[in-house]
Amino acid sequence: MKRSLGIGLVVSGMILVLAACRSASAASPPVQGPTPTHTAADPHATPQSLTPAIGGWLMFHANEAHTGFAPGVGRIDPLTGPDILARFRVFEQPASTADLGNIRWTSTFPLGDLNGDGTLEIVVTTPDVGPPLVLRRDGEPLRDQVLVLAYSPGANPALIILWQWTSSLEPGASGLDTYSPALADADGDGRLDVIFTARDGLVRALRGTDGELIWQFDTQRRMESGPMLGDLDGDGQPEVLIVTDCREGVECPDQGSLAYLYILAAQASGIVEQPLWQLAYPYKMDSAEPALVDVPEFGRVALVGTWGGELLAVWLDDGALEYAAFQLKDLVSDMHISSPPVIRSSPLIWEQPGGPLVVFGWLPSDLDAADARVSAIRLLTGEGELRLEPEWTVSGYDVWKSSPALVPLADGTSLAVMGYGLGIGPNPTQSGPVGLCLPEYVFGGVVALNPDGSPAWQQDYGREEGNLRASAAVADIDGDGDVEVLLPSGCFGLLHAFDGATGAEEWTLQVGPLNQSSPSIGDLDGDGFLEIVLGSYDGQVWVLGGE
């Protein structure tokens, strides 16, 4: 059996909880840590060392390592910036700037060939809205929807609705803004389908050709993040990893209110009654999506951020779910706070010669979103044991929500890039409404870090832009052989393109009044060149590229 070692590993109490879960007659002790359970009828194989190739759109940040990198090349002129190839209005522009504080539209829009015509469709989820604001389309209240848009360059209009799924609940009640749906074959027909989460507690899979429901699973929990696809058990088929909130609030010590990591089969039908595996946890887990990595001489491991002051490493061993918990308090010796630290960004898996690094932003306390850290934890193995060892921790950058992305360089090295900064109130301040920006408090920028945690380059916006929650997308969008970093500025709606190696700004484009959407990059029309897709708070989906 594989074992785990690491700083601050939670071991003693959790063995008792695990034993109680496996015995129907055992008394339930107080919850002291995550509780894994395997409910599948048949055991699954031990993870393999090689990552299977899984088609589709795995998660909001492009792939299971959360690199944010898109292969291919674009043809955007770096001197003039992109052309606006198409726009589609999802909702009518809000009447005032103040209304933007009541909108949350952080979703990345997956790109995939859903109907088999050889081009990529755009999957759009409608935003979440706080009262008293009511978003409208064609004068009617906007219902919660999944929209699939087909792109035809040169046509008028260039973007049309291929199909749409509409929630039966009242407008805003479903809550579909959960970073991103995922695309995978959910019914075995060989074509991509749409798998998405919602704050109504349901995970759903819709048929990619027409939006008909294939299967659904009721978590009975609120979900802030979308599904993550990956082959955790090494059988060549993807599983769906879901993280949830507590039943109520962010702390849930009672057995009936726990948060969960659920692992579902991607292919199913009807009502899914039980997950393949599940792991209960006494704190909110759904501010970040898990990432997956192959750890040499160990196997497949999922990395999960929590609000309980821990980074969880989760894997399968002989068909059973195992885990290790790394304590964030051990990274900073002078933290004197009563509440546990929180991880609110998804981890980047950064492959290094000395073993993969897990890089993520976190807050010593969620009460101060302007006091963040960035840490790298190295995954090591020896004699079948997994060790989580701290590599470095840096402060001075508010990387609390913008997930790190990978910048591959021409010389074979790489950087980790991320946005930082807030802008919603005086410090200390909580994270607050996603669309809120108060000019007197705005600050932010972009930083790229070397593998040792030292800064490679930085672009600080001063007081001009901030509230950076989107994550960078990385691609060679001008076809010069070097990658660019694309990141919206949050407040005030500028999309920035930076040279990935130097940080030199190549161009900016105004994309609505505010923008929290991580860009999607792909070859929409099959012409061999990349396009950029993102949403903006004036209600539009934008397609950008070169002609």
Backbone torsions as a table, in degrees:
resi	resn	phi	psi	omega
1	MET	NA	135.1	175.8
2	LYS	-70.1	144.7	178.7
3	ARG	-122.8	172.1	-179.1
4	SER	-134.3	144.2	174.7
5	LEU	-135.5	154.6	176.5
6	GLY	169.8	168.2	179.0
7	ILE	-64.4	130.2	174.2
8	GLY	66.7	26.5	179.8
9	LEU	-66.4	136.2	177.6
10	VAL	-88.7	117.9	-174.0
11	VAL	-127.2	-55.1	-163.7
12	SER	-62.1	-55.1	-175.9
13	GLY	-67.7	-31.7	-173.5
14	MET	-71.4	-27.1	177.4
15	ILE	-63.9	-38.4	177.8
16	LEU	-65.7	-41.5	179.4
17	VAL	-65.0	-41.6	178.9
18	LEU	-62.8	-41.0	177.7
19	ALA	-63.4	-39.1	178.7
20	ALA	-64.3	-37.0	179.9
21	CYS	-67.5	-29.3	-177.6
22	ARG	-87.5	-9.1	-179.0
23	SER	-121.0	118.1	-177.4
24	ALA	-67.3	-24.8	-176.2
25	SER	-92.9	-9.5	-176.1
26	ALA	-74.3	147.2	176.1
27	ALA	-73.0	151.7	-179.2
28	SER	-90.2	113.0	178.7
29	PRO	-77.7	169.8	174.7
30	PRO	-58.2	143.3	-179.8
31	VAL	-71.0	125.2	-179.4
32	GLN	-122.5	-3.1	-178.6
33	GLY	179.6	-172.9	-179.2
34	PRO	-67.0	147.2	-177.2
35	THR	-122.2	103.5	-179.2
36	PRO	-84.6	144.7	176.6
37	THR	-142.2	140.5	175.9
38	HIS	-112.4	119.4	-176.9
39	THR	-116.1	6.7	179.4
40	ALA	-72.0	151.0	-178.1
41	ALA	-68.7	-36.0	-177.0
42	ASP	-118.0	141.6	177.1
43	PRO	-66.9	154.0	179.0
44	HIS	-105.4	160.2	-175.2
45	ALA	-73.0	159.2	174.0
46	THR	-64.5	139.8	-179.5
47	PRO	-56.2	144.3	178.4
48	GLN	-91.3	165.4	-175.7
49	SER	-81.4	-21.6	-177.8
50	LEU	-103.1	139.8	179.5
51	THR	-78.8	122.5	177.2
52	PRO	-68.0	152.2	176.0
53	ALA	-80.7	117.6	-179.0
54	ILE	-116.8	119.4	-179.7
55	GLY	-74.8	168.1	176.0
56	GLY	104.2	-163.8	-179.9
57	TRP	-114.4	110.3	-167.0
58	LEU	-79.9	-30.1	-172.1
59	MET	-173.9	180.0	-176.0
60	PHE	-65.7	-24.2	-174.3
61	HIS	-113.5	38.4	164.8
62	ALA	85.3	-47.2	-175.0
63	ASN	-151.8	175.5	-170.4
64	GLU	-70.7	-14.8	174.5
65	ALA	-92.2	0.2	-179.8
66	HIS	59.0	39.7	-178.3
67	THR	-77.1	-26.2	-175.9
68	GLY	72.9	8.1	-174.4
69	PHE	-92.9	134.3	176.8
70	ALA	-113.8	124.4	177.1
71	PRO	-72.8	164.9	-179.0
72	GLY	103.5	-178.1	-179.9
73	VAL	-134.5	151.2	173.8
74	GLY	-108.8	-174.5	178.2
75	ARG	-137.4	37.1	176.6
76	ILE	-78.1	129.6	178.2
77	ASP	-70.1	118.6	-177.6
78	PRO	-66.2	-18.1	-179.6
79	LEU	-84.2	-33.2	-176.6
80	THR	-108.4	-16.4	-178.7
81	GLY	83.8	-176.4	-172.4
82	PRO	-79.3	156.6	167.6
83	ASP	-86.6	147.4	172.7
84	ILE	-84.6	105.6	-174.8
85	LEU	-83.4	-32.4	-178.9
86	ALA	-165.6	154.9	171.8
87	ARG	-140.2	146.6	177.6
88	PHE	-133.3	130.0	-177.7
89	ARG	-91.5	116.2	177.8
90	VAL	-85.0	-37.6	176.7
91	PHE	-147.7	160.6	-179.1
92	GLU	-69.4	145.4	-177.4
93	GLN	-61.3	130.4	177.6
94	PRO	-57.6	151.3	-172.3
95	ALA	-72.1	-27.4	-174.9
96	SER	-142.6	160.6	176.1
97	THR	-61.8	-33.8	179.9
98	ALA	-61.3	-29.3	179.6
99	ASP	-65.6	-24.4	-177.4
100	LEU	-63.4	-27.1	178.2
101	GLY	-68.3	-12.6	179.4
102	ASN	-101.5	8.5	-179.3
103	ILE	-111.2	139.1	169.5
104	ARG	-125.6	109.5	177.4
105	TRP	-135.7	77.6	-176.4
106	THR	-99.7	-0.2	-172.3
107	SER	-69.9	138.1	163.8
108	THR	-83.9	146.0	-176.6
109	PHE	-101.4	111.9	-179.4
110	PRO	-61.0	148.7	177.2
111	LEU	-119.8	127.2	179.9
112	GLY	-166.7	155.8	178.1
113	ASP	-84.7	94.2	-175.7
114	LEU	-84.9	-29.8	-174.9
115	ASN	-105.9	4.2	174.6
116	GLY	76.1	21.0	-178.6
117	ASP	-92.9	2.7	177.2
118	GLY	89.7	-2.8	175.2
119	THR	-116.8	167.9	-175.8
120	LEU	-98.8	132.8	171.9
121	GLU	-92.3	162.7	-179.6
122	ILE	-111.4	125.6	179.8
123	VAL	-102.0	118.9	-174.5
124	VAL	-116.3	131.8	170.4
125	THR	-108.8	139.9	-177.3
126	THR	-73.7	156.1	-174.5
127	PRO	-76.0	164.2	169.0
128	ASP	-89.9	147.8	-174.2
129	VAL	-136.3	135.8	176.1
130	GLY	-98.3	148.7	178.7
131	PRO	-65.7	151.6	7.7
132	PRO	-90.9	7.1	-175.1
133	LEU	-68.9	137.3	172.6
134	VAL	-126.0	115.1	176.3
135	LEU	-77.6	150.0	-176.1
136	ARG	-135.0	151.8	169.3
137	ARG	-130.7	126.6	-177.3
138	ASP	54.1	35.8	175.8
139	GLY	83.8	-9.3	-178.2
140	GLU	-103.7	148.8	177.2
141	PRO	-55.0	135.2	-178.4
142	LEU	-75.7	118.8	175.9
143	ARG	-84.4	157.1	178.8
144	ASP	-67.9	125.1	-173.4
145	GLN	-141.7	153.6	162.0
146	VAL	-107.2	119.6	-179.4
147	LEU	-110.8	134.4	173.4
148	VAL	-111.0	118.3	-176.4
149	LEU	-104.8	134.0	173.8
150	ALA	-101.2	136.2	-176.6
151	TYR	-107.8	126.0	176.7
152	SER	-127.5	99.5	-177.3
153	PRO	-59.9	136.3	179.6
154	GLY	87.7	-16.0	179.2
155	ALA	-79.5	164.1	177.4
156	ASN	-133.1	103.1	4.9
157	PRO	-82.1	156.2	-179.3
158	ALA	-80.9	-19.7	177.3
159	LEU	-120.3	125.2	177.2
160	ILE	-130.5	157.8	178.4
161	ILE	-79.1	119.2	174.7
162	LEU	-77.4	-46.5	170.9
163	TRP	-160.8	164.7	177.5
164	GLN	-143.0	142.8	173.1
165	TRP	-108.7	133.0	-176.3
166	THR	-121.7	130.1	178.2
167	SER	-66.1	146.0	177.1
168	SER	-82.8	-8.5	-179.9
169	LEU	-80.6	169.2	177.3
170	GLU	-62.7	152.8	-179.8
171	PRO	-51.0	128.4	179.4
172	GLY	89.3	-11.0	-173.6
173	ALA	-78.9	-23.9	-177.6
174	SER	-79.3	-43.6	-179.8
175	GLY	74.0	77.1	-174.1
176	LEU	-98.3	-0.2	-179.3
177	ASP	-85.8	88.8	-175.0
178	THR	-129.9	46.3	175.5
179	TYR	76.0	-50.5	176.5
180	SER	-180.0	139.9	162.5
181	PRO	-68.0	174.0	172.9
182	ALA	-122.2	156.6	179.9
183	LEU	-120.7	126.3	178.2
184	ALA	-161.5	166.4	176.1
185	ASP	-76.8	107.7	-175.4
186	ALA	-100.2	-6.8	-178.4
187	ASP	-128.9	3.9	175.3
188	GLY	82.5	13.4	-179.0
189	ASP	-92.4	2.3	177.4
190	GLY	86.0	0.9	179.1
191	ARG	-115.3	159.0	-177.6
192	LEU	-74.8	140.7	174.5
193	ASP	-122.9	171.3	-174.9
194	VAL	-107.2	120.3	177.3
195	ILE	-113.9	126.8	-175.7
196	PHE	-145.7	156.4	176.7
197	THR	-106.4	171.1	179.4
198	ALA	-157.1	158.9	178.6
199	ARG	-73.5	-7.8	174.2
200	ASP	-78.8	0.4	174.6
201	GLY	95.3	-5.6	-175.2
202	LEU	-99.8	136.5	167.2
203	VAL	-100.8	126.5	-175.7
204	ARG	-126.2	150.8	170.7
205	ALA	-121.4	124.4	179.8
206	LEU	-110.9	140.9	178.5
207	ARG	-63.6	131.5	-172.7
208	GLY	-67.8	-24.1	-177.4
209	THR	-81.6	-29.1	-174.8
210	ASP	-144.6	-1.2	176.7
211	GLY	82.4	8.8	178.1
212	GLU	-70.7	144.0	-178.6
213	LEU	-68.0	127.9	175.9
214	ILE	-95.9	-52.9	177.6
215	TRP	-153.6	163.0	174.3
216	GLN	-149.5	153.3	179.7
217	PHE	-134.1	131.2	-177.2
218	ASP	-97.9	109.9	177.9
219	THR	-79.2	-18.7	-173.9
220	GLN	56.5	30.5	179.6
221	ARG	-141.5	152.4	171.8
222	ARG	-70.5	143.6	178.1
223	MET	-129.1	124.5	178.0
224	GLU	-95.5	-28.4	-177.2
225	SER	-106.8	159.4	-178.5
226	GLY	-84.7	-179.1	179.1
227	PRO	-76.3	153.3	175.7
228	MET	-119.8	130.1	179.8
229	LEU	-102.9	138.1	176.2
230	GLY	-175.3	156.6	179.6
231	ASP	-94.4	90.3	-176.8
232	LEU	-78.9	-28.7	-174.9
233	ASP	-99.9	0.3	173.8
234	GLY	73.5	22.4	-179.8
235	ASP	-94.8	5.5	179.2
236	GLY	86.2	-3.7	178.8
237	GLN	-115.5	139.6	-178.0
238	PRO	-74.3	147.1	166.3
239	GLU	-103.5	164.4	178.1
240	VAL	-109.8	117.0	179.0
241	LEU	-98.8	126.4	-177.3
242	ILE	-124.8	132.2	172.0
243	VAL	-115.7	145.9	-173.6
244	THR	-126.4	169.8	169.0
245	ASP	-82.5	174.9	167.2
246	CYS	-67.8	169.0	176.1
247	ARG	-61.4	-37.1	173.8
248	GLU	-143.7	131.5	175.7
249	GLY	76.5	-170.1	-176.1
250	VAL	-103.9	-11.6	177.0
251	GLU	-121.6	131.9	-172.2
252	CYS	-142.8	75.2	-176.6
253	PRO	-74.4	-18.6	-177.9
254	ASP	-78.7	144.4	-175.7
255	GLN	-57.1	-35.1	-176.2
256	GLY	-83.6	-4.0	-175.7
257	SER	-118.5	11.3	-172.2
258	LEU	-63.7	150.9	168.7
259	ALA	-81.0	162.5	-175.3
260	TYR	-139.3	148.5	156.8
261	LEU	-100.9	116.2	176.9
262	TYR	-107.1	140.2	174.7
263	ILE	-120.5	117.2	-175.5
264	LEU	-114.7	155.1	169.3
265	ALA	-72.7	138.7	179.7
266	ALA	-68.1	-34.1	-179.0
267	GLN	-102.9	124.9	-179.8
268	ALA	-161.4	-174.7	175.9
269	SER	-152.9	147.4	176.8
270	GLY	70.8	-144.7	-179.1
271	ILE	-89.4	118.5	176.5
272	VAL	-84.4	118.3	-175.0
273	GLU	-84.9	-37.1	-174.4
274	GLN	-135.2	143.2	172.2
275	PRO	-75.3	167.1	172.2
276	LEU	-66.9	-46.3	176.9
277	TRP	-142.0	160.1	174.0
278	GLN	-150.8	151.8	178.9
279	LEU	-135.1	118.8	-179.6
280	ALA	-86.8	147.6	-176.0
281	TYR	-147.6	142.2	-173.6
282	PRO	-85.8	15.5	176.0
283	TYR	-141.6	160.4	174.6
284	LYS	-51.9	139.0	-178.8
285	MET	-126.2	-0.3	-164.2
286	ASP	-106.2	25.9	171.9
287	SER	-86.7	-12.5	-178.3
288	ALA	-140.2	146.7	174.7
289	GLU	-88.6	146.9	177.5
290	PRO	-65.4	159.9	171.4
291	ALA	-124.7	156.4	-178.2
292	LEU	-121.2	146.1	-179.7
293	VAL	-147.2	147.3	168.9
294	ASP	-91.0	112.9	177.8
295	VAL	-90.3	121.5	-177.9
296	PRO	-54.2	137.2	178.3
297	GLU	61.9	20.0	177.0
298	PHE	-136.1	-58.4	179.4
299	GLY	134.4	-161.9	-175.1
300	ARG	-79.6	131.1	-178.4
301	VAL	-133.2	134.8	173.2
302	ALA	-100.2	135.3	177.8
303	LEU	-107.2	127.1	-171.8
304	VAL	-128.4	124.7	174.7
305	GLY	-84.4	150.9	-178.2
306	THR	-137.2	169.8	170.4
307	TRP	-97.5	10.8	-178.9
308	GLY	-101.1	17.6	178.6
309	GLY	77.9	20.4	-175.6
310	GLU	-136.8	147.2	164.5
311	LEU	-102.9	122.6	-177.9
312	LEU	-97.9	134.9	168.8
313	ALA	-108.5	122.7	-171.7
314	VAL	-125.1	137.2	178.8
315	TRP	-151.1	172.0	176.8
316	LEU	-106.8	137.9	178.5
317	ASP	-137.2	111.7	-178.2
318	ASP	54.3	41.1	176.1
319	GLY	82.1	1.2	179.7
320	ALA	-114.4	147.7	179.8
321	LEU	-82.9	128.6	177.4
322	GLU	-124.2	164.4	-177.3
323	TYR	-158.2	162.0	168.4
324	ALA	-133.3	148.8	-177.7
325	ALA	-122.4	120.0	178.5
326	PHE	-95.6	128.8	-175.7
327	GLN	-87.7	117.6	-179.3
328	LEU	-67.3	-28.0	-179.1
329	LYS	-62.2	-22.1	179.4
330	ASP	-77.0	-8.6	179.6
331	LEU	-83.6	-26.3	-177.7
332	VAL	-130.2	112.2	-171.3
333	SER	-75.1	-22.0	-173.0
334	ASP	-101.9	19.0	177.3
335	MET	-77.2	119.5	177.4
336	HIS	-121.2	78.5	-177.2
337	ILE	-132.6	152.5	-177.7
338	SER	-88.1	-32.2	-179.5
339	SER	-89.3	151.8	-178.2
340	PRO	-73.9	154.2	172.9
341	PRO	-62.3	161.3	-178.5
342	VAL	-131.0	143.8	173.0
343	ILE	-105.1	118.7	-176.9
344	ARG	-119.2	3.8	174.2
345	SER	-116.9	150.6	177.4
346	SER	-76.0	143.5	-176.8
347	PRO	-75.5	145.5	169.8
348	LEU	-96.7	131.9	172.1
349	ILE	-93.3	114.7	-173.6
350	TRP	-113.5	103.7	-178.3
351	GLU	-68.9	129.6	-178.6
352	GLN	-135.6	154.9	179.7
353	PRO	-56.2	-33.5	-178.6
354	GLY	-86.1	7.6	-176.7
355	GLY	118.6	151.0	-176.1
356	PRO	-63.8	142.1	173.9
357	LEU	-100.9	141.5	170.9
358	VAL	-104.7	113.9	-175.2
359	VAL	-113.5	131.1	-175.9
360	PHE	-157.3	155.1	171.9
361	GLY	-95.1	149.6	-178.9
362	TRP	-156.0	163.5	-179.0
363	LEU	-116.7	129.3	172.4
364	PRO	-58.0	-30.4	175.4
365	SER	-150.0	134.9	178.7
366	ASP	-69.9	-8.6	177.0
367	LEU	-74.8	-12.4	178.6
368	ASP	-135.9	92.5	-177.7
369	ALA	-77.6	-2.4	177.2
370	ALA	-103.2	19.0	177.8
371	ASP	-131.5	72.0	-173.2
372	ALA	-103.7	165.6	174.5
373	ARG	-128.1	157.2	167.8
374	VAL	-121.2	129.9	-177.4
375	SER	-128.8	153.2	173.2
376	ALA	-123.7	126.4	177.6
377	ILE	-115.5	128.2	-179.4
378	ARG	-92.4	137.8	176.8
379	LEU	-98.1	119.9	-177.8
380	LEU	-127.2	155.7	178.1
381	THR	-135.5	157.5	175.3
382	GLY	-172.1	125.7	-179.9
383	GLU	55.5	40.6	175.9
384	GLY	78.3	7.9	-178.8
385	GLU	-105.4	142.8	175.0
386	LEU	-100.6	127.9	178.5
387	ARG	-118.5	136.4	176.6
388	LEU	-110.3	106.4	-173.8
389	GLU	-118.6	132.9	-179.4
390	PRO	-67.2	133.9	178.4
391	GLU	-101.1	-51.5	176.3
392	TRP	-162.4	158.1	174.1
393	THR	-138.9	130.9	178.6
394	VAL	-124.4	148.7	175.4
395	SER	-122.1	179.3	-179.4
396	GLY	98.4	-10.5	175.1
397	TYR	-122.3	126.4	-179.5
398	ASP	-80.6	61.7	179.0
399	VAL	-87.4	75.1	-175.5
400	TRP	-104.5	-19.3	-176.9
401	LYS	-134.2	-30.9	179.5
402	SER	-74.9	113.8	-175.8
403	SER	-72.7	140.7	179.4
404	PRO	-63.3	145.4	174.2
405	ALA	-121.9	162.4	-176.5
406	LEU	-100.9	133.3	177.9
407	VAL	-113.9	98.6	176.5
408	PRO	-75.9	132.0	-176.9
409	LEU	-104.2	161.5	-174.8
410	ALA	-63.6	-25.9	-178.5
411	ASP	-86.4	7.3	178.6
412	GLY	91.9	-8.6	175.4
413	THR	-88.4	-176.8	-178.6
414	SER	-155.1	162.5	177.8
415	LEU	-126.6	161.1	170.3
416	ALA	-110.0	126.4	-175.4
417	VAL	-120.6	145.2	-176.6
418	MET	-160.0	155.4	175.3
419	GLY	-91.8	154.4	177.9
420	TYR	-142.0	157.7	174.5
421	GLY	119.8	155.7	-176.4
422	LEU	-124.7	-146.7	180.0
423	GLY	147.8	33.1	-174.8
424	ILE	-121.9	1.4	-179.8
425	GLY	164.0	174.1	-179.9
426	PRO	-71.5	146.5	177.4
427	ASN	-78.4	146.3	-4.6
428	PRO	-75.4	147.3	-177.7
429	THR	-141.5	149.3	175.0
430	GLN	-81.4	175.0	-171.6
431	SER	-68.9	-32.2	170.3
432	GLY	67.4	-176.0	-178.9
433	PRO	-61.9	140.1	-174.8
434	VAL	-64.2	-39.3	-175.8
435	GLY	-89.9	6.8	-176.6
436	LEU	-84.8	136.7	173.8
437	CYS	-143.0	120.9	177.0
438	LEU	-109.7	110.4	-170.3
439	PRO	-52.1	-35.0	-176.4
440	GLU	-70.5	-14.5	-178.5
441	TYR	-113.9	1.0	-174.7
442	VAL	-71.1	136.1	169.7
443	PHE	-157.7	162.3	177.9
444	GLY	161.7	179.5	179.9
445	GLY	174.7	-165.4	-178.7
446	VAL	-132.2	138.4	179.5
447	VAL	-135.2	142.8	173.4
448	ALA	-116.5	133.2	-176.2
449	LEU	-112.9	143.8	172.6
450	ASN	-75.4	167.5	179.6
451	PRO	-58.3	-22.2	178.1
452	ASP	-92.3	6.3	178.3
453	GLY	90.1	-6.9	178.2
454	SER	-76.2	149.9	-179.3
455	PRO	-71.0	132.2	174.0
456	ALA	-90.8	-42.7	172.7
457	TRP	-159.0	160.9	-177.3
458	GLN	-149.2	139.0	172.0
459	GLN	-123.0	104.0	-179.9
460	ASP	-96.2	129.6	-177.1
461	TYR	-85.4	-3.3	-176.0
462	GLY	63.3	-128.6	-179.4
463	ARG	-99.6	13.6	-172.4
464	GLU	-86.1	-35.0	-175.6
465	GLU	-144.0	159.7	-179.0
466	GLY	-178.3	-161.6	-174.4
467	ASN	51.4	50.5	-177.7
468	LEU	-82.8	104.2	178.0
469	ARG	-112.8	-20.3	177.8
470	ALA	-68.2	159.4	177.1
471	SER	-109.3	150.8	-175.1
472	ALA	-71.7	147.5	166.6
473	ALA	-109.6	144.8	-173.1
474	VAL	-128.0	128.9	178.0
475	ALA	-168.0	162.1	173.2
476	ASP	-85.9	84.7	-171.4
477	ILE	-85.7	-7.2	177.4
478	ASP	-115.1	0.8	173.6
479	GLY	74.0	21.5	-178.5
480	ASP	-94.1	2.9	179.9
481	GLY	92.6	-7.6	177.2
482	ASP	-118.0	146.5	-175.1
483	VAL	-84.0	154.3	172.0
484	GLU	-112.7	157.0	175.7
485	VAL	-109.4	123.2	179.0
486	LEU	-109.7	127.0	-178.5
487	LEU	-152.5	123.3	173.8
488	PRO	-70.2	151.7	-174.8
489	SER	-86.0	-1.2	-176.4
490	GLY	78.6	-103.7	177.5
491	CYS	-59.8	135.8	169.1
492	PHE	77.0	0.8	158.2
493	GLY	76.6	21.2	177.5
494	LEU	-87.6	134.1	168.6
495	LEU	-95.8	124.7	-177.9
496	HIS	-105.8	144.3	169.8
497	ALA	-121.7	122.9	-179.4
498	PHE	-116.7	146.5	168.5
499	ASP	-64.0	125.2	-172.9
500	GLY	-64.8	-30.1	-176.6
501	ALA	-83.0	-37.9	-172.1
502	THR	-111.7	-19.0	-175.2
503	GLY	82.6	0.3	178.6
504	ALA	-62.6	131.7	-178.7
505	GLU	-75.5	128.2	-179.5
506	GLU	-93.6	-42.7	177.4
507	TRP	-163.8	164.1	171.4
508	THR	-132.6	156.4	177.2
509	LEU	-143.5	131.3	175.7
510	GLN	-73.1	118.4	-178.5
511	VAL	-123.8	81.1	-179.1
512	GLY	77.2	178.8	-178.0
513	PRO	-78.5	-19.0	-177.9
514	LEU	-161.4	148.9	-174.5
515	ASN	-150.6	120.5	177.9
516	GLN	-121.9	17.0	-175.2
517	SER	-95.2	125.9	173.6
518	SER	-69.8	127.7	-175.0
519	PRO	-64.1	145.7	169.4
520	SER	-101.6	142.0	-178.6
521	ILE	-130.7	129.4	177.8
522	GLY	-172.7	166.6	177.6
523	ASP	-87.3	93.1	-172.8
524	LEU	-64.8	-44.7	-169.9
525	ASP	-102.3	5.0	176.2
526	GLY	74.0	22.5	-179.7
527	ASP	-92.6	3.7	177.8
528	GLY	92.2	3.1	-179.2
529	PHE	-126.4	146.7	-174.7
530	LEU	-80.0	145.3	169.0
531	GLU	-117.4	162.8	179.1
532	ILE	-114.5	135.1	179.7
533	VAL	-129.1	132.7	173.7
534	LEU	-160.6	165.8	179.7
535	GLY	-107.9	164.7	179.2
536	SER	-139.8	159.4	-171.8
537	TYR	-76.6	2.1	168.9
538	ASP	-90.3	8.3	171.8
539	GLY	96.6	13.9	-173.1
540	GLN	-115.5	150.5	166.0
541	VAL	-101.5	130.1	-175.8
542	TRP	-111.3	139.3	169.4
543	VAL	-116.4	121.7	-175.9
544	LEU	-121.0	148.1	178.0
545	GLY	-177.3	-163.5	177.4
546	GLY	-118.9	153.2	-178.2
547	GLU	-122.5	NA	NA
